[in-house]
Amino acid sequence: MYAWGEDYHVVMRERLDALVARMRETIGEPFQTRVCVDTSAIIERELAAAAGIGWIGKNTMVLHPALGSFFFLGVIITDLALPPDTPLTDHCGTCTRCLDACPTAAFPRPYVMDARRCISYLTIEHHDEIEADLAAKMGDWVFGCDICQDVCPYNRRAPVAEEPRFRGNPDHARPLLGDILAWDEAAYRQWMRGEPGGGRNTACGGAMPRLPCGTPAFAGSAASL
């Protein structure tokens, strides 16, 4: 779902920069900061769990009891001496819905993901041809995947994004496969303008040839708040 809206790297950095500015106005001492949004060698997920934002669920996503997993993580590194929050306990219990729903069996066991089988990895990060046995299980996903999040009980009541730039253009959610295959470089850049990347080459090489060109493609992956 995050691919529906504007580039979260830009939006999150703006909001984190604004937060740093407010901190400087409020705190009566000099301090240093560095803002990071999914572009630095930082393990955001583990830091988020340690900071009490949520716990790491069986699908390896950070889960919050009220927000589910539909949110972005941003980091402000600072030399301020701040008191830590208490980490949340794991609330997944005996639920295995995320593990059972994965069409490519990307979870060999709870809390462990095999990225080589994950649809999000295959359609975004993987640059080689997708293996036929995996491609046959990927459905109409061409950029990311939301399945293990959609079935999570904690995402049933996840609030709608208040940031208008994350609500996106619904017309971009399911473009026709035939249209995507016909894109030239200019059309691709125009469609993806302001959005967080695209898996056109990977999708064309792996996901799309399985389906009729009139089939709507689905753009997904981690959602947004």
C-alpha positions, 0 to 999 in steps of 0.5 A: 500500500505504501506505493500508492502514496508519495515517496515516504523517504521525502515525507518522513524526512520532512516530518522528522526534520520538523520534529528536530526543529521543535526539539531545538526550540524546546530543549535549552541545550545544544545537541547533535542529530542525524535523521535517517529514513530507510537509507542508512545502515541502521536496524530500524526494526530492532531499534523500534522494538527496543524503544517500545514502539511495538514487538516483532511479530511472527511475520518479522514486522513491527506490530503495535497493539493499536496501529498494527504494522501499517506505519513507517519507521523513522530514526533521529540519532542524537547525543541527547541523554534521553530516558528509554521507554519500556519494550512491549511484550509479544502479543502474537500468541498462538496465531499463525495467520501470517505464516499460513497465508504466505503463498510462497512459504517465505516463513520457514518458522515463526519470526524468520523470513526467507527473503529469497521467497518473499514476494516483496523482495522478489518484486522490488530488490531481486534483479534476476529472473524469478524462478518459475515455481515462485512466479507461479505462486505470486498472483498479480503482485508486481511491486511488494506484497501485503498478504502477511499484513492483511491477515494480521488481526492487529491490522483489522482496525488500523487507522487511516493515514492522516498524512494526505500525501500517504493516501495516494492516487487510487488509480495507481493501485491496480494498473493494467498489466498490458499498459505497464508492459507497453511503458517506455522510460518516459511513461514509467518515470511519469507514472512513478513520479513522486512515488517510492520506487518501482519494480517494472523490470523485475515485474515484467520479467517474472510476475506479468507474463503469467497473466493476461494483459488486461489483468489489473496489477497490484502495487503493495508492500508495507502500508502507511500512516 
